[in-house]
Structures are given as structure tokens and as C-alpha cells.
Amino acid sequence: MQTARRQLPLPTYRIYSYQCASTLTGFSKADVFGRSLVDEFVSDEFKESVSDILTNALMGIETSNFEFPLLTSGDHVVEVLLNATTRRDAQDSVIGVVGIGQV
């Protein structure tokens, strides 16, 4: 697992599913495009654990059904059930993470 960690850059988790993020958060697509999920949309008390889950998925350790609050426009909160799955290429090398959030 250490090999995968060294080959990948330090993780920064960005929002790239704009329609879903926009609908969930109340922000426009332009507002959420490329912004940091953990730094900007996760409350302080969950930043470390959400980051750890996504980082673990980069090492092949997947997580299912982790619940955390997602911050929305107008200072509202939506509870999200997160599944973090390792994305691999044809050679079975880790190339990313797919995060699925259910409300």
C-alpha cells in the first residue's frame, strides 16, 4: 500500500459532480466548480475524518456508509451518507477515488 501513496500526489478532494453538488448545497454550479470538498463544505469537526476516509480510499481501503454533515448555502446542513471507493486502472493501480454521497 505504501507504493500507491508515494506515486500519487497529495490529495485535494474537489467537487466535480456539479449538478448533484449544486442541488444538495444550494450553490450554483459555478460556485462549487473545483472547490475543495473537505475544506469548504465539511464542518470543522468532520474535516479530519472525511479527509481520512478519502485518503484511505487512495490506498485501497474503502469505506461504506459514513455519515457526515455537508454545509450548504444559508448555513444549512444536509446529512450525507458517504461511500468512498478506490478507482483503479486496467493494471489494478490506484488512480483515484469515487465518492458517492446519499442524502
C-alpha positions as CSV (number, residue, x, y, z in Angstrom):
1,M,0.0,0.0,0.0
2,Q,2.9,2.4,0.6
3,T,3.7,2.3,-3.1
4,A,0.3,3.7,-4.1
5,R,0.8,6.5,-1.6
6,R,4.2,7.6,-3.0
7,Q,3.0,7.5,-6.6
8,L,0.0,9.8,-6.1
9,P,0.2,13.5,-5.4
10,L,-1.1,14.8,-2.0
11,P,-4.8,14.5,-2.2
12,T,-7.1,17.5,-2.6
13,Y,-10.7,16.5,-3.0
14,R,-12.6,18.7,-5.3
15,I,-16.2,18.8,-6.4
16,Y,-16.7,17.6,-10.0
17,S,-20.3,16.4,-10.0
18,Y,-21.7,19.9,-10.3
19,Q,-25.3,19.1,-10.7
20,C,-25.6,17.0,-7.6
21,A,-23.4,19.3,-5.5
22,S,-25.4,22.3,-6.7
23,T,-28.7,20.6,-5.9
24,L,-27.5,19.4,-2.4
25,T,-25.8,22.6,-1.3
26,G,-28.0,25.3,-2.9
27,F,-24.8,26.8,-4.5
28,S,-24.7,27.2,-8.3
29,K,-22.5,25.0,-10.5
30,A,-20.1,27.9,-10.9
31,D,-19.9,28.3,-7.1
32,V,-18.9,24.7,-6.5
33,F,-16.7,24.1,-9.6
34,G,-13.3,22.9,-8.4
35,R,-13.7,23.9,-4.8
36,S,-12.4,21.8,-2.0
37,L,-15.0,19.4,-0.6
38,V,-13.3,19.0,2.8
39,D,-12.0,22.5,3.3
40,E,-15.1,24.4,2.2
41,F,-18.2,22.1,2.6
42,V,-17.5,19.9,5.6
43,S,-17.9,21.2,9.1
44,D,-14.7,21.5,11.2
45,E,-15.5,18.6,13.5
46,F,-15.7,16.2,10.5
47,K,-12.9,17.6,8.2
48,E,-10.3,15.1,9.5
49,S,-12.5,12.0,9.4
50,V,-13.8,12.8,5.9
51,S,-10.3,13.5,4.7
52,D,-9.0,10.3,6.2
53,I,-11.8,8.3,4.5
54,L,-10.9,9.7,1.1
55,T,-7.2,9.3,1.7
56,N,-7.7,5.7,2.8
57,A,-9.6,5.0,-0.4
58,L,-6.5,6.2,-2.3
59,M,-4.6,3.4,-0.5
60,G,-7.3,0.8,-1.4
61,I,-9.2,0.9,1.9
62,E,-12.8,1.6,1.0
63,T,-15.5,2.9,3.3
64,S,-19.2,2.5,3.2
65,N,-22.0,4.3,5.0
66,F,-20.1,7.1,6.8
67,E,-22.4,9.9,7.8
68,F,-21.3,13.5,7.9
69,P,-22.9,17.0,7.7
70,L,-22.4,18.8,4.4
71,L,-22.6,22.6,4.7
72,T,-25.0,24.4,2.3
73,S,-25.7,27.9,1.3
74,G,-27.5,29.9,4.0
75,D,-25.6,28.0,6.7
76,H,-27.9,25.0,6.5
77,V,-26.7,21.4,6.9
78,V,-27.5,18.2,4.9
79,E,-26.6,14.8,6.4
80,V,-24.8,12.8,3.7
81,L,-24.1,9.1,3.8
82,L,-20.6,8.7,2.1
83,N,-19.2,5.7,0.3
84,A,-15.6,6.1,-0.8
85,T,-14.4,3.6,-3.4
86,T,-11.0,3.1,-4.9
87,R,-10.7,3.8,-8.6
88,R,-8.2,1.5,-10.4
89,D,-6.9,1.3,-14.0
90,A,-6.6,-1.9,-16.1
91,Q,-3.4,-2.8,-14.3
92,D,-5.1,-2.6,-11.0
93,S,-3.2,0.5,-9.9
94,V,-5.0,3.1,-7.9
95,I,-5.8,6.2,-10.0
96,G,-8.3,8.0,-7.8
97,V,-11.4,7.8,-5.6
98,V,-15.0,7.8,-6.4
99,G,-17.1,9.3,-3.6
100,I,-20.8,8.7,-3.6
101,G,-23.0,10.7,-1.2
102,Q,-26.5,9.8,-0.4
103,V,-28.9,12.2,1.3
